[in-house]
Amino acid sequence: MTALQNRSRKTDGRRLGLVARRNITAYGFLSGALICFAFFSWYPMFREVVLSFQENNFVDPPVWVGFDNFTTVFKDPAFRSAWINTAVFTLLALLCGYLIPFVIALVLNELRHARGYLRFVVYLPVMLPPAVSVLLFKWFYDPGPGLFNQILELAHLPGLSWLDSRDTALISLVIVSTWMNLGSGTLIYLAALQSVPGELYEAAELDGAGVLRRIWHVTIPQTRLILLVMLLLQIIATMQVFIEPYLLTGGGPEDATISVVYLMYQYAFNFGNFGGGSALGLMLMLVLFVFSAAYLRLSRDNT
C-alpha cells in the first residue's frame, strides 16, 4: 500500500512539474506583451493623469496646480468648437465610414468573379501611409488644378473651396477619413458575411424574401456582434481624429475643423502647456470610457 502511495505521489509530482513548466513558458511569452502594454500604454495614461494637475515644462521642477489646467482649457474659445467639431465629425464619419464598407462587403460577397482583385483594390488605401493619403487628397481639393474641381468643371458646375470654406471643410475631412479606412472595415465585414450559413439565405428565398428582406432578417442578425464591435471601434477612432485637420486645414478656417486631439497638440507643442494638453486628453479619455462602458452594457443586455 505504501509503495502504491509513493508511486501515486511521484506521478502527481511529475504532473505538477509539467504543468508548472508549461505555465512558466506561457507566462514568459505573455510577459513581453504585458511589458509593452505597461510601458507604451498604461504608463503614458498614468503620466497624463499626473500632468493634467501639474504645471510642467520638463525643464523646471513640476508644480502642482490642481484644477487650474482644466479651468484654462474650459475658458479657451476653441474648446467648445473642438468638441462640437469632433462630435459632428464622428456622426458624419459613422454615416459614411460605417455604412459604406458594409454595403461594399455585401456587394463583394455576392460576386463570383474578380473577387480577389476587388478586395485588393478596396484594401489598397489602407496600405498607403496616412500622411500620403491625406496629402493626395490635398491635391484633389486644390481650388485650381485639383481633381475634384476639374470634375465639377467637366460637369459645367462651379468649383468649390473645399478646405477654405466653413461649409465644406469638415465634410472634406470626413471623405478623406472614409477613403483611408474603407478597406479594413470592408474586409472585416466580408469575413463576417462569409460565416453566415447559406442555408438561411436559401430558406429565406424559398419563403419569398427579396434582397432587402434577406439582408434585414438574415444578414444583420447573423453579423450583429461584429456590427456592434465595429460601431464602438469606429466611434472611438473618429473621436480621436488628428492627422486630417493637422495636414489639411490646420484647424481652420476659423476653427471649423479643429478637433479635441488637435487642440491637445496645440496646447502641448505649440503653446508649451503640457498640463493643458493633458487635461484635454484626460477629459477625452473619460468621455470615451463612459461611452464605451454604457455602450457595452446596453449591447450586452440586448444580445
Contacts in CASP RR format, 6 or more apart in sequence:
PFRMAT RR
TARGET T0000
AUTHOR 0000-0000-0000
METHOD contacts of the structure
MODEL  1
MTALQNRSRKTDGRRLGLVARRNITAYGFLSGALICFAFFSWYPMFREVV
LSFQENNFVDPPVWVGFDNFTTVFKDPAFRSAWINTAVFTLLALLCGYLI
PFVIALVLNELRHARGYLRFVVYLPVMLPPAVSVLLFKWFYDPGPGLFNQ
ILELAHLPGLSWLDSRDTALISLVIVSTWMNLGSGTLIYLAALQSVPGEL
YEAAELDGAGVLRRIWHVTIPQTRLILLVMLLLQIIATMQVFIEPYLLTG
GGPEDATISVVYLMYQYAFNFGNFGGGSALGLMLMLVLFVFSAAYLRLSR
DNT
45 285 0 8 1.000
48 278 0 8 1.000
48 281 0 8 1.000
48 282 0 8 1.000
48 285 0 8 1.000
49 278 0 8 1.000
49 282 0 8 1.000
51 274 0 8 1.000
51 275 0 8 1.000
51 277 0 8 1.000
51 278 0 8 1.000
52 69 0 8 1.000
52 70 0 8 1.000
52 275 0 8 1.000
52 276 0 8 1.000
52 277 0 8 1.000
52 278 0 8 1.000
52 279 0 8 1.000
52 281 0 8 1.000
52 282 0 8 1.000
53 64 0 8 1.000
53 65 0 8 1.000
53 66 0 8 1.000
53 67 0 8 1.000
53 69 0 8 1.000
54 62 0 8 1.000
54 63 0 8 1.000
54 64 0 8 1.000
54 65 0 8 1.000
54 69 0 8 1.000
54 275 0 8 1.000
55 62 0 8 1.000
55 63 0 8 1.000
55 65 0 8 1.000
55 68 0 8 1.000
55 69 0 8 1.000
55 275 0 8 1.000
56 62 0 8 1.000
56 63 0 8 1.000
56 274 0 8 1.000
56 275 0 8 1.000
57 272 0 8 1.000
57 274 0 8 1.000
58 274 0 8 1.000
69 273 0 8 1.000
69 275 0 8 1.000
69 276 0 8 1.000
69 277 0 8 1.000
69 278 0 8 1.000
69 279 0 8 1.000
70 276 0 8 1.000
70 279 0 8 1.000
70 283 0 8 1.000
72 273 0 8 1.000
72 276 0 8 1.000
72 279 0 8 1.000
73 79 0 8 1.000
73 267 0 8 1.000
73 276 0 8 1.000
73 277 0 8 1.000
73 279 0 8 1.000
73 280 0 8 1.000
73 283 0 8 1.000
76 263 0 8 1.000
77 255 0 8 1.000
78 255 0 8 1.000
78 258 0 8 1.000
78 263 0 8 1.000
79 263 0 8 1.000
81 255 0 8 1.000
81 256 0 8 1.000
81 258 0 8 1.000
82 255 0 8 1.000
82 258 0 8 1.000
82 259 0 8 1.000
82 260 0 8 1.000
82 262 0 8 1.000
82 263 0 8 1.000
83 260 0 8 1.000
85 170 0 8 1.000
85 255 0 8 1.000
85 256 0 8 1.000
85 257 0 8 1.000
85 258 0 8 1.000
85 259 0 8 1.000
86 239 0 8 1.000
86 241 0 8 1.000
86 259 0 8 1.000
86 260 0 8 1.000
88 170 0 8 1.000
89 170 0 8 1.000
89 173 0 8 1.000
89 174 0 8 1.000
89 177 0 8 1.000
89 238 0 8 1.000
89 241 0 8 1.000
89 259 0 8 1.000
90 235 0 8 1.000
90 238 0 8 1.000
90 239 0 8 1.000
92 170 0 8 1.000
92 171 0 8 1.000
92 174 0 8 1.000
93 174 0 8 1.000
93 177 0 8 1.000
93 178 0 8 1.000
93 234 0 8 1.000
93 238 0 8 1.000
93 241 0 8 1.000
94 231 0 8 1.000
94 234 0 8 1.000
94 235 0 8 1.000
94 238 0 8 1.000
96 174 0 8 1.000
96 175 0 8 1.000
96 178 0 8 1.000
97 177 0 8 1.000
97 178 0 8 1.000
97 181 0 8 1.000
97 182 0 8 1.000
97 234 0 8 1.000
98 230 0 8 1.000
98 231 0 8 1.000
98 234 0 8 1.000
100 178 0 8 1.000
100 182 0 8 1.000
101 182 0 8 1.000
101 183 0 8 1.000
101 185 0 8 1.000
101 186 0 8 1.000
101 189 0 8 1.000
102 189 0 8 1.000
102 227 0 8 1.000
104 122 0 8 1.000
104 182 0 8 1.000
104 186 0 8 1.000
105 185 0 8 1.000
105 186 0 8 1.000
105 187 0 8 1.000
105 189 0 8 1.000
105 190 0 8 1.000
105 192 0 8 1.000
105 193 0 8 1.000
106 189 0 8 1.000
106 193 0 8 1.000
106 215 0 8 1.000
106 219 0 8 1.000
108 115 0 8 1.000
108 118 0 8 1.000
108 119 0 8 1.000
108 122 0 8 1.000
108 186 0 8 1.000
108 190 0 8 1.000
109 190 0 8 1.000
109 193 0 8 1.000
109 194 0 8 1.000
111 118 0 8 1.000
119 186 0 8 1.000
119 187 0 8 1.000
119 190 0 8 1.000
122 182 0 8 1.000
122 183 0 8 1.000
122 186 0 8 1.000
122 187 0 8 1.000
123 183 0 8 1.000
123 184 0 8 1.000
123 186 0 8 1.000
123 187 0 8 1.000
124 183 0 8 1.000
125 133 0 8 1.000
125 179 0 8 1.000
125 180 0 8 1.000
125 181 0 8 1.000
125 182 0 8 1.000
125 183 0 8 1.000
126 180 0 8 1.000
126 181 0 8 1.000
126 182 0 8 1.000
126 183 0 8 1.000
126 184 0 8 1.000
128 136 0 8 1.000
128 180 0 8 1.000
130 180 0 8 1.000
130 243 0 8 1.000
131 243 0 8 1.000
131 247 0 8 1.000
133 176 0 8 1.000
133 179 0 8 1.000
133 180 0 8 1.000
134 176 0 8 1.000
134 180 0 8 1.000
134 243 0 8 1.000
134 244 0 8 1.000
134 247 0 8 1.000
134 248 0 8 1.000
135 247 0 8 1.000
137 172 0 8 1.000
137 175 0 8 1.000
137 176 0 8 1.000
137 179 0 8 1.000
137 248 0 8 1.000
138 163 0 8 1.000
138 247 0 8 1.000
138 248 0 8 1.000
139 146 0 8 1.000
139 147 0 8 1.000
140 146 0 8 1.000
140 147 0 8 1.000
140 148 0 8 1.000
141 148 0 8 1.000
141 162 0 8 1.000
141 163 0 8 1.000
141 172 0 8 1.000
141 248 0 8 1.000
142 149 0 8 1.000
143 149 0 8 1.000
143 159 0 8 1.000
143 160 0 8 1.000
143 161 0 8 1.000
143 162 0 8 1.000
143 164 0 8 1.000
148 160 0 8 1.000
148 162 0 8 1.000
149 159 0 8 1.000
149 160 0 8 1.000
149 162 0 8 1.000
152 158 0 8 1.000
152 159 0 8 1.000
152 160 0 8 1.000
153 159 0 8 1.000
160 168 0 8 1.000
161 168 0 8 1.000
162 168 0 8 1.000
162 169 0 8 1.000
162 172 0 8 1.000
163 169 0 8 1.000
163 172 0 8 1.000
163 248 0 8 1.000
163 249 0 8 1.000
163 253 0 8 1.000
164 253 0 8 1.000
165 253 0 8 1.000
166 253 0 8 1.000
166 254 0 8 1.000
166 256 0 8 1.000
169 249 0 8 1.000
169 252 0 8 1.000
169 253 0 8 1.000
169 256 0 8 1.000
169 257 0 8 1.000
170 256 0 8 1.000
170 257 0 8 1.000
172 248 0 8 1.000
173 241 0 8 1.000
173 244 0 8 1.000
173 245 0 8 1.000
173 248 0 8 1.000
173 249 0 8 1.000
173 257 0 8 1.000
176 244 0 8 1.000
176 248 0 8 1.000
177 238 0 8 1.000
177 241 0 8 1.000
177 244 0 8 1.000
181 237 0 8 1.000
185 230 0 8 1.000
188 226 0 8 1.000
188 230 0 8 1.000
189 223 0 8 1.000
189 226 0 8 1.000
189 230 0 8 1.000
192 222 0 8 1.000
192 223 0 8 1.000
192 226 0 8 1.000
193 219 0 8 1.000
193 223 0 8 1.000
195 222 0 8 1.000
196 218 0 8 1.000
196 219 0 8 1.000
196 222 0 8 1.000
196 223 0 8 1.000
197 222 0 8 1.000
200 218 0 8 1.000
200 222 0 8 1.000
201 214 0 8 1.000
201 218 0 8 1.000
204 210 0 8 1.000
204 213 0 8 1.000
204 214 0 8 1.000
204 217 0 8 1.000
204 218 0 8 1.000
205 214 0 8 1.000
209 217 0 8 1.000
209 218 0 8 1.000
220 227 0 8 1.000
224 303 0 8 1.000
225 303 0 8 1.000
228 299 0 8 1.000
228 303 0 8 1.000
232 292 0 8 1.000
232 295 0 8 1.000
232 296 0 8 1.000
232 299 0 8 1.000
235 291 0 8 1.000
235 295 0 8 1.000
236 288 0 8 1.000
236 292 0 8 1.000
239 260 0 8 1.000
239 284 0 8 1.000
239 287 0 8 1.000
239 288 0 8 1.000
240 261 0 8 1.000
240 284 0 8 1.000
241 259 0 8 1.000
241 261 0 8 1.000
241 262 0 8 1.000
242 259 0 8 1.000
242 261 0 8 1.000
242 262 0 8 1.000
242 265 0 8 1.000
244 257 0 8 1.000
245 251 0 8 1.000
245 252 0 8 1.000
245 257 0 8 1.000
245 258 0 8 1.000
245 259 0 8 1.000
245 262 0 8 1.000
246 262 0 8 1.000
246 265 0 8 1.000
248 257 0 8 1.000
249 256 0 8 1.000
249 257 0 8 1.000
250 257 0 8 1.000
250 258 0 8 1.000
250 262 0 8 1.000
251 257 0 8 1.000
251 258 0 8 1.000
251 259 0 8 1.000
251 262 0 8 1.000
252 258 0 8 1.000
260 280 0 8 1.000
260 281 0 8 1.000
260 283 0 8 1.000
260 284 0 8 1.000
261 281 0 8 1.000
261 284 0 8 1.000
263 277 0 8 1.000
263 280 0 8 1.000
264 277 0 8 1.000
264 280 0 8 1.000
264 281 0 8 1.000
264 284 0 8 1.000
267 273 0 8 1.000
267 274 0 8 1.000
267 275 0 8 1.000
267 276 0 8 1.000
267 277 0 8 1.000
267 280 0 8 1.000
268 274 0 8 1.000
268 275 0 8 1.000
268 276 0 8 1.000
268 277 0 8 1.000
268 278 0 8 1.000
END
